[in-house]
Each structure stands twice: as structure tokens, then as C-alpha cells.
């Protein structure tokens, strides 16, 4: 077996590698999680692989694998733990790994590398429901219950919010949504706006990520998600659900859909910019949550704070 081959070529026992402990010119032997694997070609046409590898603390590093085996079954695959042997190098001021050997290792469960949210999933679900209960508008409340059915919530509660960086954890989408909605709801108290619309739009703004992202942390985008994106996917899903809510007038449906479509702004991929105060509040809440969570995760990875 390949695993046995790697072990025979090493006098040391493999370990769970920590990226922050790696030093330039050092030899490494151990396990990391393959978050992304991309096939590339050199200028001379030779195949090599670029791998984005993650350790148990969530830190990531790029590794390059030149002259990989031709058999696809012997190649490292995204979303799996890999056992590797390599040399740590410096390239353009950043450390990276030059791989000597690498293989998938299913003897190590992927959840050893799966980060979870900072909060209890049970508590986040309770907070999520509490936010829905704050909506007085019967039509909007019905829309939320229809969109977040029990079956959908089974996925929503464990889905990551991103492929990498902040939110790329089990439950990341639920945590991000609760945080964004809480920030938006508090902001809405300070300005003349439709309070119910802000909460509903914030809760729904990223629902399209259920179709955009694979459910496993670090597994990447679905083919549909890569081509269409979560903003449009979410808009279509909510629009379809809204058609069956008799108590919801068309203008209010448009207001909700606008919040979903505008929450990134055109600068960052939205088809439209926020044109209502409710959409602007949700956009700013989304931006603030992303920056704050990213900062906290950076501190955790860098300093263990």
C-alpha cells in the first residue's frame, strides 16, 4: 500500500503538522487536510499540482507537487486528509511546501481537521428562531418558516459559510446569519426603517449558499454554485417560496429580494447596489460581521487568543 511505502521511507513517525511550527529548509512528514487541489502545467507543458493544505488550527499553506503519478487514484483529492513528505521552502516572502510524496489517507477522519463555530449550534438555532419570532408581519413570518423548513434547517445548521477564511467551519453559515441579523436588527432600532423587513432580509441573505457550497468544510463549490453564485440562487429560491404566501404583497417580496441581491454591492459581485435603507443596513451588517469574524479568527490562528 502507498501508506506503507511512505512509512518505510521515513525513520520518524508521522505527526499532525502545524503550519506555524514550520521552518524554511526543514523536512516534514505528517498529515494535513487537502482543502483544494488544482492541476496546472509548467511553461514546458509538464503537469504539476497546487494544493491548499490546512492544519488542525485552521491555518493554510500552499504546496506544490511536481511530477505527480499519472494514475488518478494515486493523486491527492480535495476534502480528504493527506499524508505527505516534503521540504518547507520560501517563495516571494511566503513559506510553502515542495512535496516529495503525498497520498490520501482515509485512516484519519476528516473531522480531526474540521473546525466548528465559536458558539453552540443548539444556542445558535435558538437565537435564529428568536429572531424570526421578532417579526410582526404575518406574511414575512410565514415566508421565513416556509424557506427554513425542518428539512432545510438540517443542512443549514451544519453548512459552512465559505470555502476558506472566516466562516469555513461546521455551522459557519448559521453563526454568520445569526450574527448579521443581530447586528442589522440592533442597527434598525436607530433609524426610520421597516424593522421586520431588515430581520427577514438578513436571515435570508445567504440562503443560496446551501446550493453554492458543498456541505463538507473545505470541499469547495458545487458546479451550479460556481456558475451561478449564492446571490442569484438565493433570490430564485426565496422568490419561488414567496409565490405561495398569500399574505405577502408583491412590493414586499421585491423588497426582500432586493436585500438578497444587493447585500454584496456591485463592487463585490451583487447585480445591484442597495437602494433602500433596509438593504443598506443588511449590507453593512454583513460587512461588519465578516471583518470582525475574520479578525478574531486571525488572532486565534496567529496567537491562540
C-alpha positions in Angstrom: 0.0 0.0 0.0 1.1 3.6 -0.6 0.7 4.4 3.1 3.1 1.6 3.9 5.5 2.9 1.3 5.6 6.4 2.8 6.2 4.9 6.3 9.0 2.8 5.1 10.8 5.8 3.6 10.7 7.6 6.9 12.6 6.9 10.1 10.3 9.1 12.0 6.6 8.6 12.9 4.1 10.9 11.0 2.5 13.7 13.0 -0.3 16.1 12.7 1.6 19.0 11.2 1.2 22.6 12.5 1.9 25.3 9.9 3.1 27.9 12.4 5.8 25.5 13.6 7.3 25.0 10.1 10.7 26.4 9.3 12.3 27.1 5.9 14.5 24.2 4.7 13.1 21.8 7.2 11.8 18.3 6.2 8.3 17.5 7.2 6.3 14.2 7.4 2.7 14.0 8.5 -0.9 14.8 8.0 -2.8 17.9 6.6 -6.2 18.4 5.1 -6.4 19.0 1.3 -8.8 21.9 1.1 -8.1 22.4 -2.6 -6.2 20.6 -5.4 -5.6 22.3 -8.8 -3.9 20.8 -11.8 -1.5 23.1 -13.6 1.2 23.0 -16.3 4.7 24.4 -16.4 5.9 26.6 -19.3 7.3 23.4 -20.8 3.9 21.6 -20.5 4.7 19.3 -17.6 1.9 18.6 -15.2 2.1 19.7 -11.5 -0.4 20.1 -8.7 -1.1 23.1 -6.5 -2.5 22.1 -3.1 -4.1 24.3 -0.5 -3.5 22.4 2.8 -5.0 23.1 6.2 -3.8 22.1 9.7 -5.9 21.4 12.7 -5.9 25.1 13.8 -7.3 26.2 10.5 -4.1 27.8 9.1 -3.4 27.1 5.5 -0.3 26.8 3.3 0.3 26.2 -0.4 2.1 23.1 -1.5 3.4 22.2 -5.0 3.7 18.6 -6.2 5.8 18.2 -9.4 5.8 15.0 -11.4 2.7 13.6 -9.7 1.7 10.0 -10.6 -0.3 9.5 -13.7 -3.0 7.3 -12.1 -5.8 9.5 -10.8 -6.4 7.1 -8.0 -2.9 7.9 -6.7 -3.5 11.7 -6.7 -4.4 13.7 -3.6 -8.0 14.7 -3.6 -9.9 17.7 -2.2 -11.8 17.2 1.0 -9.5 14.3 2.2 -6.7 14.0 4.7 -3.3 13.5 3.1 -0.1 12.0 4.4 2.8 13.9 3.0 6.6 14.1 2.9 8.1 17.4 1.8 10.5 20.3 2.3 9.5 23.7 3.5 10.6 26.5 1.2 10.2 30.2 0.9 8.7 31.8 -2.2 8.1 35.5 -2.6 8.3 36.0 1.1 5.8 33.2 2.0 6.6 29.7 3.1 5.3 26.8 1.0 5.8 23.1 0.8 7.6 21.3 -2.0 6.1 17.8 -1.9 8.2 14.7 -2.4 5.4 12.3 -1.8 1.7 12.7 -0.9 -1.3 10.4 -0.7 -4.8 10.3 0.5 -5.1 8.7 4.0 -8.6 7.6 4.9 -7.3 6.1 8.2 -7.5 9.7 9.6 -11.1 11.0 9.9 -11.6 14.4 8.3 -13.3 15.8 11.4 -9.9 15.9 13.0 -9.4 18.9 10.8 -12.9 20.3 10.9 -13.3 23.5 12.9 -16.6 24.3 14.5 -18.3 27.6 15.4 -17.3 29.5 18.5 -20.9 29.1 19.8 -23.1 26.1 20.5 -25.1 25.0 17.4 -28.1 24.4 19.7 -27.9 28.0 21.1 -27.4 29.4 17.6 -30.6 27.6 16.5 -32.5 29.1 19.4 -31.2 32.6 18.6 -32.2 32.1 15.0 -35.8 31.1 15.9 -35.9 34.0 18.4 -35.1 36.4 15.5 -37.9 35.0 13.4 -40.3 35.4 16.3 -39.4 39.2 16.4 -41.1 39.7 13.1 -44.7 41.0 13.5 -45.6 40.9 9.8 -47.6 37.7 9.3 -46.6 37.4 5.6 -42.9 37.8 6.2 -43.0 35.4 9.2 -44.8 32.8 7.0 -42.2 33.2 4.3 -39.4 32.6 6.8 -41.0 29.5 8.2 -41.5 28.2 4.6 -38.0 29.0 3.5 -36.4 27.5 6.6 -38.3 24.2 6.7 -37.2 21.5 9.1 -35.6 19.6 6.3 -33.6 22.7 5.1 -32.6 23.6 8.7 -30.9 20.1 9.0 -28.5 21.3 6.3 -28.4 25.0 7.3 -27.3 24.2 10.9 -24.1 22.5 9.8 -23.2 24.2 6.5 -20.0 26.3 6.2 -20.4 29.9 5.2 -17.3 29.9 2.9 -14.8 27.7 1.3 -11.9 29.3 3.1 -11.2 32.2 5.6 -13.9 33.3 8.0 -17.0 31.1 8.2 -15.3 28.0 6.7 -16.4 25.8 9.7 -19.2 23.4 10.6 -22.1 25.6 11.4 -20.5 28.7 9.9 -23.5 29.7 7.8 -25.8 29.6 10.8 -23.4 31.5 13.0 -22.8 34.1 10.3 -26.5 34.5 9.6 -27.4 34.9 13.3 -24.6 37.5 13.8 -25.5 39.5 10.7 -29.2 39.6 11.7 -28.4 40.6 15.2 -26.2 43.4 14.1 -28.8 44.5 11.5 -31.7 44.3 14.0 -29.8 46.5 16.5 -28.9 49.0 13.8 -32.5 49.1 12.6 -33.6 50.4 16.0 -31.6 53.6 15.4 -33.1 54.6 12.0 -36.5 55.0 10.4 -37.0 51.7 8.5 -39.1 48.6 8.2 -37.8 46.6 11.2 -39.4 43.3 10.1 -38.0 43.7 6.6 -34.5 44.1 7.9 -34.7 40.9 10.0 -36.3 38.9 7.2 -33.7 40.1 4.6 -30.8 39.4 6.9 -32.0 35.9 7.8 -32.4 35.1 4.1 -29.4 37.0 2.6 -27.1 33.9 2.3 -29.6 31.1 2.0 -28.3 30.5 -1.6 -25.0 29.2 -0.1 -26.8 25.9 0.5 -26.7 25.3 -3.2 -23.5 27.2 -3.9 -21.2 25.3 -1.5 -20.6 21.6 -0.9 -21.6 20.8 2.7 -18.2 19.4 3.8 -15.9 22.1 5.1 -13.2 22.9 2.6 -14.8 20.8 -0.2 -15.4 23.8 -2.5 -18.2 25.0 -4.7 -20.9 22.9 -6.4 -20.9 23.1 -10.2 -24.1 25.1 -10.1 -22.7 27.3 -7.4 -19.6 28.1 -9.3 -21.5 29.1 -12.4 -24.5 31.0 -10.8 -23.4 32.0 -7.3 -25.3 32.2 -4.0 -26.9 35.6 -4.5 -28.9 34.6 -7.6 -29.5 31.1 -6.3 -30.9 32.5 -3.0 -33.0 35.1 -4.8 -34.6 32.4 -7.0 -35.3 30.1 -4.0 -37.0 32.9 -1.9 -38.9 34.1 -4.9 -40.3 30.6 -5.5 -41.3 30.2 -1.9 -42.9 33.7 -1.8 -45.2 32.8 -4.6 -47.1 30.5 -2.2 -47.5 33.1 0.6 -50.9 34.7 0.1 -50.4 37.3 2.8 -47.3 38.7 1.2 -47.9 41.6 -1.3 -45.7 41.8 -4.3 -44.0 45.1 -3.3 -42.8 43.5 0.0 -41.5 40.4 -1.9 -39.5 42.8 -4.1 -38.1 44.5 -1.0 -36.8 41.1 0.4 -35.4 40.0 -3.0 -33.6 43.4 -3.3 -31.9 42.9 0.1 -30.6 39.5 -1.1 -29.5 40.8 -4.5 -27.7 43.9 -3.1 -26.1 42.6 0.1 -22.6 42.5 -1.5 -22.9 45.7 -3.5 -21.9 45.8 -7.2 -18.3 46.3 -6.2 -18.2 42.8 -4.7 -20.5 40.8 -7.1 -24.0 42.0 -6.5 -26.1 42.8 -9.6 -27.4 45.9 -7.9 -26.4 48.3 -5.1 -28.6 48.8 -2.0 -31.4 51.2 -3.0 -33.4 51.0 0.3 -32.3 51.7 3.9 -33.2 48.2 4.8 -30.8 46.8 2.1 -28.1 49.2 3.2 -28.4 48.1 6.8 -28.1 44.4 5.9 -25.1 45.1 3.6 -23.3 47.0 6.3 -24.1 44.3 8.9 -22.8 41.6 6.6 -19.6 43.6 6.0 -19.1 44.3 9.7 -19.6 40.6 10.7 -17.2 39.4 8.0 -14.5 41.8 9.1 -14.9 41.2 12.8 -15.0 37.4 12.5 -12.1 37.4 10.2 -10.1 39.5 12.7 -10.9 37.1 15.6 -10.0 34.1 13.5 -6.7 35.7 12.5 -5.9 36.3 16.2 -6.8 32.7 17.1 -4.6 31.2 14.4 -1.7 33.6 15.0 -1.7 34.0 18.7 -4.1 31.3 20.1 -6.1 34.2 21.7 
